[in-house]
């Protein structure tokens, strides 16, 4: 009995199914998960800047009230205080943002380590890199680190961006570039691992 070759459309669908089973896109969507934290961290930065400005203003006003500081110097000082308080507010905002996003980063990092454990997973979809193009260095780097098993050296943003880009290619039904040859190459990568 002869084995029927796979239908071209079925090969592409099989690659899409493999991708969907391999990656939990909601768990890897770092940007979307960190969006609710941005306003909170901005409020922390604004609060720090405002508090520092109020303290500086109050000290200058008290000095002016006791005739230790002339009115002209007070006016200049009020404007000059805006710069350092703004810089410290931005600094506080960045620290708060990083501290708030840390649990999300750890969760994504653990998930990356789980799915890349052993011989890697993301690199198996590397034939799709031909569609994305050589200029996309972050995706290329993520695929290379996955193949080498050095996922710990990779930035979370690079990895999640690579997964999102590959997903966009697979769900784009109008993409003529996603050929059967590329789909078969992806399936071959998965076949090699099961034979090893």
Secondary structure, DSSP 8 states (H G I E B T S, - for coil): -------HHHHHHHHHHHHHHH--HHHH-HHHHHHHHHHHHHHHHHHHHHHHHHHHHHHHHHHHHTTSS-HHHHHHHHHHHHHHHHHHHHHHHHHHHHHHHHHHHHHHHHHHHHHHTTT-SGGGGGGGHHHH-TT-HHHHHHHHHHHHT-GGGS-HHHHHHHHHHHHHHHH-TT-SSS-HHHHHHHHHHHHHHHH-
